[in-house]
C-alpha cells in the first residue's frame, strides 16, 4: 500500500504560479508511472483528467497544459512535483497524485487549486 500526500494547492490569480508536491510513503524509483490528474468538483460525474505524468521515464501532458506545466520527481525525496505557470481559470479543480504499477493503482486525497480571474 502506497500512501500519497499532496500539498501546495491554494487560491491564485490568473497568470500566477503554484507548485504542487506529492510525497509517497515508499520509494517511487521503481513505480512505472507517477502523475497528476484534475477533477472538477462542481461536476460529480466528471472523470479525473490527465494533467501530467511520467511513465517509464517519459513525460506526458494533457493538451491544455502543454508549455505551462512541468512535472518532475525526486526519487531520493520520494516526491513528485507539478510546477504550474500561467494559470488559467479553467485550471481550477482538485488535483490528485497517482502512482501506478501493474495491478496496483494508488491515489492521494487531492489538493484544491482555485484560479480567479
N, C-alpha and C positions, 0 to 999 in steps of 0.2 A: 504494500500500500504506500503510494507516494502522496504526501501532503504538499499542496501548493498554496502559498500565501502571497497574494498580490498587494501592492501598495503604490502610492503615487497619484491616484486619481484626485479629482477636485474640480473646481469651477475656474474656468479661464475664458478670457475674451477671444473672439475670433481673431486669428492671426498669431495667437500666442503659442506657447510650447508647454508640454508636460513630458515627464519621463516616468514610465511605469516600471516597476520591478516585480519579479516573481521569484520567490525563494522556495526551493524544493527541500524536502526533508531528507533526501538522499541524493547521491551523485547523479548528475544529468549527462555525464560524458558518454554513457552507453545507451541513452534513450534515443530512439530513432528520430522522433520528431517532437519538437517543442514549439509552442507558438501562442499567439493571441487571437482571440475571437471577440466579436462585438454582438451584443443583443440589444434590441430596442425595448426598454421596459414598458413603453406605452402600448406595445403590441404583444399581448400574451402569446400569440401564435407565431411570433417571429422566431426564426431559427437563428442560431449563432453563426454569423458570417465570418469567414476568414479575414483577418486583418493582415497578419504576417506569420510566417513560420519558418523554422529551419528544419529541413528534413534531409538526413544523411549528408549534412554539411552544405546543402544548397538552400539559399534563402528564396522565399516566395512571398509575394504581396498581393493583397486584393487590389483590383484596378483603381479603386477610389483613393487609395493612399500612396500609390507609387510616386516616388520623388519627394514625398513629405515625411514619411515614417521610415524608421530604421530599426530593425530587430538585431539584437546581438545577445551573446551569452558568455558568461564567465564560469567555466567548469569548476574552477577552484572554489568559487563562492557559491556554487550550486544555484546560480541566479540567471534568469532570462530578463532582458531589458527591452523596452519599446520606447524609443525616442520619437516623440510626435511633435513635428513642427508645422507651422502654417495651418493651425487647426481651424476647422470649419464647423458651423453649427450642425451640419449633418454627421459629424463625427461623434456627436453626443450618444451615449449609451453606457451599458455595463460591459466592461472589458474583462474577459475571462482568460486565465492562463491555462494551457493544456499541455499535457505530456502523454505521449503515445508510444507504446511498443506493441508488437503483435500480441493480441489477446489481452492487453492492458491499456486502459484509457482513463486518465485522471484529469479532474478539473479543479481549479481553485474556486473560492467563494465569490470572486468578482470584485471589481472596484469601479465606482461610478465616475464617469467623465462627463462633464457638462460644459458645452461651449456656448457662450452667449454672444449675441450679435451686437 
